[in-house]
Amino acid sequence: MRALAPYVASVVAYDVDLGGPGVHRGLPSTTLTVVLPVGAPLDVGWRGRPDSRTARWSTVSGLHAGPAEIHHSGHQAGVQLALTTAGARALFGVPAAALAGELLELDDVAPWLRDLPERLSGTPAAGRVPLVQRTLVGALQEVPPPRAEVGRALARLTRGTSVQAVADEVGYSRRHLSSLVRAECGVGPKHVQRIGRFQASRRLVGRAPLAEVAHRCGYADQAHLTREWVALAGCPPTTWLREEFPFLQDVGPGSGEE
């Protein structure tokens, strides 16, 4: 939907049979995540922080540096959205920095959307994405967007460009760029670049040997890639593949863990 394009990077309906109870990893991303479950609330918390775990009928998470853990019964259904930093302002009326590292509900950040989970539960599967899109279009607010140069910097950092190169491109010192990015996102430019690189590698893991993935995504080597995955995902990429794709037998030469 064109009106949402600057604010919503993706909106996906899901209905998956996971074969039995388990724990799914919610990995770091350069976008904010909104999950609207159907049929059962989402049982989610940050890995290593049992105090953050609770069952929610809507979950809003800001940028974060570690994985979430989603406990499930073996079946999950609902709608998941990825919001841009501009989307946080337009839909919630706050910069993404206000939500960094948080696991919240719609009622906490956008009370005007509090009835969306209930409306979604009464909607047939084929109508769930259109319902969410129409509701979000109606909720868009007239708020100042992020500064244009900050938006350009975030786009470049997300694609893995070095912090110094981005600072030079937008005409700021690294310190000033860091202050502006942190005020908008809640994390510094190095973190945004790191997560952007990780996100790029996630799209390639399982489709190419890990040494090649490391080279293509800007890691020093495969060992560097593995260390970053352990830090950000809580596991090496090969463990993630086994968890997410249990029938995948071989990810190619050079795929061993470091």
Secondary structure, 3 states (H helix, E strand, C coil): CHHHCCCEEEEEEEEEECCCCEEEEECCCCCEEEEEECCCCEEEEECCCHHHCEEECCEEECCCCCCEEEEECCEEEEEEEEECHHHHHHHHCCCHHHHCCCEECHHHHCHHHCCHHHHHHCCCHHHHHHHHHHHHHHHCCCCCCCCHHHHHHHHHHHCCCCHHHHHHHHCCCHHHHHHHHHHHHCCCHHHHHHHHHHHHHHHHECCECHHHHHHHHCCCCHHHHHHHHHHHHCCCHHHHHHHHCCCCCCCCCCCCCC
